[in-house]
Amino acid sequence: MKYKKLGNSNLEISGIGLGCMGMSEFYGKGDDKESIEVIKKSFELGITFFDTADMYGVGKNEELVGKAIKDIRDKIVLCTKFGNMRGADGSFLGVNGSPDYVKKSCEDSLKRLNVDVIDLYYQHRVDPNTPIEETVEAMSQLVKEGKVRYIGLSEAAPDTIRRAHKVHPISALQTEYSLWTRDPENELLDLCKELGITFVAYSPIGRGFLSGRFKSQSDIPSDDYRKFQPRFAEENMDHNLNIVRELEIIAKEKNCTAAQLALAWVMAQRENIVPIPGTKRIKYLIENAAAIDIQLSEKEIETINKIIPPGYTKGLRYPEATMKALNR
């Protein structure tokens, strides 16, 4: 594994992290015992950057991660998020970035994770009804109280990031980025470099699509939320599979998998990018971690960009209602 400094901090993180969301929700049924084994194995492979959120499994994912990292707590960087409110029944109740909610969410997360401090605390989604300055000031207070070490934002627009950074240094921006989601290239990547912010790329394998696992709608389990995502819809899938076909050709030449090639491409775009592919299977964990050693030449990157240009993917990355709720 290779390591780099987390933006605007004194923490060192692995060049590839682990997204834990799918272990508890959204990607079909999970197995807690197996998921804990995956988290422990990831540490053995050198991964030290673990990502969860209070909304994943309505708190259950934080509890799971807390159990898994208990014996290695001081050797890893623990990240969680707040802001997306959900009811006990799993219903989505909106976004909240009010100072009181920030404080309460942090206390609740600390208890579920069973830790004294959160290394990196993100605002999961920007609250349109609360000025970002107020939210970040409340997060800054958590740092002063020793409950949080560093703070981050997720899916935040450039102007929002600049305003937030003036209140308290932002260490990381977490946003979707992959060969089929290249929106951050418009401005966000340069902004993060300018401000010294680590860009944390979630869904770097296109929610698993770029691995070649899904060839049709029938390959998606009925309880998997990808079943209802625009890019996985039958009318878009055939077109989007062209991306996978091209990746598989190049991957074969590189003696790696399409998923590994997709990860290597993301990491090659900027030095400050850290992808956090998620998995609940040790097989895929080992495969993902090995991508850290795959080097792409400028010519190979140019070739990939030519055959899979920005905007090639068909379908929104979220349903329309969800897209409207993003801070853009």
N, C-alpha and C positions, 0 to 999 in steps of 0.2 A: 504494500500500500504506500501511497505517497501522501504527503501532508502539506497543508498550507495554513496561513494565518486567517482567522475569521476577521472580517472587516472591522476597523476601528476598535480593536480589542487586543488583549494579550493572550487569547486562546488559540490553540492549534487544533485544526480539524482535519479529518481524513478527506482525501480528494473526491471520494464518493461516499455519500451518506446512505441511510436506510429510512425510507418512508414506511411508517407502520400502519397507516390508515386501513388498508385492505385486510389487515389481520382481524379487524373487528366489525367491519361494515362495508357496504357498497359493492364489493367484488365477490359476492357469493358467501357461502358459509365458511367460517374459519374454525380452526382448532387451536385453542389457547395453548395447549401443551406443545404442539408443534411450533407455534409462533414464538414461544419463549425460547425454544431450541434454536430457531432462526436468529433471534436477536443475540443470543449467546455465541452462536457460530460466527455471526458477523463481526463480533469483537475479536474473535480468534483470528479472523482474516484481516484484522487491522482497521476495521471500520469503527470510528469513534463518534460519529455525528448521527444522532437519532432524532427523528421527527415524529411528533404526534400532535393532537389538538383536543381541546375539551369536547368538541362536537362529535368526534369519531366514536361511534357506538354509544353516544350520549354519556361520555365519561369512562366507558369500559376500556377504551384503548389506552387511556392514561394509566388506569389501574394495571392493565396487562404489562405495559412498558415498565411501570414502577417495580413490579415483581421481577421482571427479567433483568433489570440493571442493578438490582439491589447490591450484589457483590462487586460490581465494577463501577459504582457511582462516581467515584473520584477520578476515574480514568477515562470518562467519556464526556461529551458535550450534549446536554439534554435540552431539546427544544420543544416548546408547545405553543399553542395559540389560543386566543380568545376572540369573541366578537360575534360569532354565529350562534344565535340563541336557539335552543331546541327544548321542546317539552319533554316530559318523562316518557311520553308515548312515541318520541322520535320526530314529532311534527316540527317544522321549521317556523320559528317565531320572529325572524328578522335579524337585523344587525344592530349591535349596541356597542358604542364606544364611549359612553358617558363615564366620567371619573369614578363614580361609585361602583359601576359595573366592572370596571377594570380591576379595582381593588378586590371585589368579591370573587371575581373569576380567578384571580391569582391565588387567593386563599384556598379556593376549592381545588384548583389544580395541584397545589402543593400537597394537599391531603391525599388526593387520589394517587399521585406519583410517589407519595411517601418520602419526600425529600425536603430539605430546608431551603433550597434555593434552585431557581430555574436558570440555566445558563443563558438561554436565548429565548426571549418571550416576544412573540409576534402578535400584532393585530391581524386577525385572519382575513377580515374584510373591512374596508373603510366605511364608517357610519356616515351617511349623507346628512344626518341631522345633528351631528356633533362636530364642531371644528376640530381638525386634526391636531391643532395646537393643544387643545384641552385633553385629548386622549393621550398624546405623547407626554404631556406634563404629568399626568397620572402615572404613566409607565415609568417616567423618570423618577418619580417619588418612590416607586417600588425598588428601583436601583439603590436609591439613598438608604432605604430601609434594609437593604441586604437580602431581599427576597428574590431579586432578579439581578443577573450580572450584566446582560446586554439586551438591547431591544431591536426588533425588526418589524417590517411591514410585509403584507402579502397582497398581491394584486393591486398595488397602489399606482396611481398615475404620476408622471414626472413632477408636476407642480406640487402634488401632495407630498411627495418624497422630499422635495426641497424645503417646503414649509416645516415638515416634521424634523428634518435634520438640523434646522436652526434652533429648535427647542432642545433637542438631545441627539447626540450622535447615533445615527442608524447603522447597525452592524451588518444587517442582511435584508435583502429584498427577495421574497419567495414568490415566484411567478412561473406559470407554465411555459416551458420552452423545449422544443424538440424539432426534428426535421419536418413535422407537420404542423407545428405552431411556432411561427417565427416572428410574431408581433413584437417581441422585445427588441428586435434589431432596429426598429424605427427610431428609438431614442433611449430606452431604458438601459441597454448595455453600456452605452457611452456615459450615461449619467452615473451609473454605479461605479464605473472606473474613475470618473472625476471626483466623486465624493468618498472614495475608498470603501465602498460597500460591497460585500460579497453577494453575488447573484446566485441564489439557490434555485435550481431548475427542478420543478416538480413535474411529474409525468414525462420524463425525458425519453421514454420508449412509447409515447403516445398511448398511455393507459394499456400497454401491452400489445397494441395493434402492430407496432413496427417490428415486433418479434416474429410475426408471421403466424401467431397462434390462431388468429381468427380469419377464416376464409369465407364465412357466410354468417348470417344471423343465427343459424341453427347451432353454431359453435359457442354462442353466448348463453350461459345458464339463465333460466327464467328469473332467478332472484338476484341477478347481476345488473347494476344500474346502467352499465354500458349498453344494455338492451335498448335503452331509451335515449341514448346520446346521438345527436345528428350525424356525426361522422361514422357511426357504426350502423346507420340506417341502410337498408338494402339498396336504396337508390344512390347512395354515396359510396358504399363499400367497394363495389367493383372498380370504380375509378381510383379510390385510395389504395387499393391493393397493388396498383402499379408502383407505388412507392416501395412497398415491401419487396416486390419482384426485383426492382433495381438494386435495393439494398442487399438482397440475397446473392445477386451476381457478384457484386463487389466484395461482399463478406467471404464468399467462397475463395476469391483470389487472395484475400488477406488471411485465410485460414482462421476465421472467427465466425461468430453467429451474427445474424442481422441485428439482434438486440445489442450485442457488444459494439457493433459498428455505429449504431445510433447513439450510444453513450459516448463513444470516442469522438464522434462528430461534435456533440454538445460541448465536451470538455476542451476541444480544440479551438473553440470560438473566442474564448477569453481566458486569461490566466486566473481571473477571480470567480470563475463559474464552478459551482459544486452541484452535481446532479444528485437527486435523492430517489432513485428508483425504488419502488415498493415491491415486496414479494412476501409470501407466506410459505415458500418452499425453499429448502436448503439448496436444491439443485439449481434454481434460478439465482439464488443469492451468490453462489460460488461463481456462476457465469458472469453476473453483473460486476462483482468485485474484480474479476480478472480483466475487465475492460480498462482498468487504470493503466495497464501496460501496453495498450494498443496505440501506436503512434501513426498519425495520418500525415502524409506529405502535403505540401501546398497543392501539388498537382491532383492528388486524390480528393482533397477538399473542394478544389475547383470543379472536378468532375462530378462530385456528388451535388454540388450547388447548381450545376448546369442541368442535370437530369431531374433534380427535385428542387425547383426554384421556389422562392417565397410565394405564397398564395396558391400553390398547386393543389393543396388539399381541398376537397369538397365537403361542405357542411360546417356549421358553427361548432366551436369547441365545447359549448354548453347549449342547452335549450335557450330559445330566445329570451324568455323571462329572466333566466339566470344571467345571461349576458348583459341585459339592461341594468342589473343590480351591481355590475362591476364598476369600480372607480376608474374612469377613462377620460 
